[in-house]
């Protein structure tokens, strides 16, 4: 968000948006690359072009949102719908799916832009200039291109498996009709590229755009993330799960551990105490360096759908915030997985919507929002007519992720949770609980789960769910751990159990059949019984009926009752249809999350590409 972007086409400057002078990209096909990369100012503008595809629909809606769901943490879609994005979510998209084509094209256009910058800077005299300032700038620029190229390939591999692998810029004599390359070869190459360039990149605090610009910290974190992907599980064309060889698994988990540790040693920082504010910062144009956020996609005001397709629901009205909604919701099973005292639950799971007058009302149990973002948090407000194009940035990596990746890799390499691994996860949990709870919820909890490698790993799986809910990292985590279908099956089992409990009329039930809330001066109060029992508010008086629109009338003592777990199963014993609509396609083993290559790419490949394997 908040970036001024100018695209130079021949000699015409076209305003693309916003308010900070960043991402001022020079067209990479209009000028001689030797001229563009001969000096720092023009090279900076050329390098800014590598961020362009993040603002296109193929990334901002498809790769960053649609294709990163579903999971046990973020779920949506409808398997019965023929909408292009729902076909993807329901794992039944065909090669003619337009959204798949947009995502594929955006990734390869972004890779092409990165290749142009990498080749152009390598060929320039400025890259090895005797002037230290010039040389440092050019190494930072090429580092940004290497990092973003690696990011694109990681996304492609998670969604398509083996893909064409290009590291050359467009020029005469270069054939860009390429067959697929083994995903392990691509990931290994990308990891080595980042290892080579990372020491010459610039720390966030010394960059003009802070965490909105690719930086050295993010490069280290991405090395770790890619290494865990390379050392993890993946789906083969014959629909069997594979995992890296034991030698490769140890090699790449060691790389992940070492680069997390390198960042923790060179640029450690405390996690900010206010978990919710980390994300409100994105809605309020605040981008602190040396804090939790390491890199976030810099969406211009006219692009990005955070707060519109991901976040709290806000109905349009005369208020200055515009319309906001979400394509995915938090399953109630996820909501109840949190410890009662975990402050991340309230910051992650949104239990109310705002109507056109900004009056809150409780959500349905299948529509818990991502509370980390809301257009109502925006300062300044985006305007009453605003809808898409919120300009709220999208988080790509946080320091908490580095701590948890370190703990995971340390546990895997040593075969047990070392004291260093335990301390890393403790640092994340300390922020989640009040100081008075640290003894029980941090120290004692970690001691309990640290008995062996397996129990600590399970704790890490849970911790990443609680820490990153709504950030759409979960699907890729489950894939690389090889437990995607297991977690989806557990989610459905838990939803069924909650429904069974609700209709059983068990007086000792530990989950609430109904949610009770009241609104005073536009502030919502949700009765604590929701969290730990099926007890109504004191003095509860049932509603006497419904109004002409079918809405439940308020209770006479100010409390409103709405269905909660009771909505998961009818009195006739039928489970809510949404469970099957969202989770049904994921109950097979293994989950076929790989997508077909778009027909346009196949047609343009001169016979080199086809959809072979994966049941296509």
Secondary structure, DSSP 4 states (H G I P E B T S, - for coil): ---B-EEEETTEEEE---SSB---PBPTTTS-HHHHTTSHHHHHHHHHGGGGGGGSHIIIIIITTGGG--SSSSEE--TT---HHHHHHTT---TT-HHHHHHHHHHHHHHHHHHHHHHHHHTSGGGG-SSHHHHHHHHHHHHHHHHHHHHHHHHHHHHHSSEE---S---TT------EE-HHHHHHHHHHHHHHHHTTS--GGGSTTGGGS--HHHHHHHHHHHHHHHTSEEE-TTS-EEE--HHHHHHHHHHHHHHHHHHHHHS--PPPS-HHHHHHHHHTT---SSSSEEEEE---TTS--BTTTBS--B--SSSTT--B--SEEB-HHHHTTS-TT-THHHHHEE-EEE-TTS-EEEPPTT-BEETT--GGG-SS---TT--S-----EEEEEHHHHHHHHHHHHHHHHTS--HHHHHHHHHHHHHHS-GGGIIIIIIIHHHHHTSSHHHHHHHHHHHHHHHHTTSS-HHHHHHHHT-HHHHHHHHHHHHHHHHHHHHTT-TT-SS-SEEEEEEETTEEEE-THHHH-SPPPTT------B-TTSPBPPPTTS-EEEESGGGGB-TTSPBPHHHHHHHGGGSSSS---PPPPPHHHHHTTTTS----STT-
